[in-house]
């Protein structure tokens, strides 16, 4: 089985736990997720199956959308409800205009410092390992993009928020930093990912349902490698050029009867039957292969 299945991750499991369970239930040797969710978080977790695991880096690039619940008045060491409270403050009387003003500071391109409870490595060690030892080290900021950061509901001391952001954004940290901007500390109490790289909850399968679905039903929920990369434009490769592609030879663009794309634009290279042959990138008027899935013979 090669392709991608969208899992609705349950609370309490790590992303690795989910992948291991998918691998066991579908009797696969290879599977891998495309964007970690914390154990507390639920929602969309795309899982690549079989040879499609080689496509994970491309799927990982997509934006993510979350629904988050933020509790004002206390900060925790993990920036969510699983951590220890490290600071408290009285929650001021807040109106929507106050919160909107604070939210505006976090929209667009921002520099974000990864939390100590994260998988980022410093000097060869995960930050969460150091955090469990009670250590805090200096971390380099990361440039991330927050496309949308909206207040859905104000029920002080709780806020419900919707966030759409680039890969690598820590929503926990956004919540923590918003609490600091409001002058009263805050931490996440719930987080649900509703979309990841174009994959949505409507496409998802609950992990518990995998065991109850028939093989035919499971297969119907698995996206093909080409469908998994459906956000990329498709280029059909004539059958007489497939061997050249498989051998890594440069393709004559004139034979494809298409205009070259701008440098850096990626594309799916498909067989005439619609199968994914490769992922490529336009470079200097030609196609540079990033990943070739087709094999000789």
Secondary structure, DSSP 8 states (H G I E B T S, - for coil): --EEEEEEE-TT--HHHHHHHHHHHHT-S-EEESS---TT-EEEEEEEEGGGGGGHHHHTTS-EEEEEEEEETEEETTSBTTS-EEEE-------HHHHHHHHHTTSEEEEEE--SSSS-EETTEEHHHHHHTT------EEEEEEEEEEEEEEETTEEEEEEEE-TT--HHHHHHHHHHHTTS-EEEEEEEEEEETTEEGGG-EEHHHHTTS-HHHHHHH-B-HHHHTTTSEEEE--GGGHHHHHTT----HHHHT-----TT-EEEEE-TTS-EEEEEEEETTEEEEEEE-----
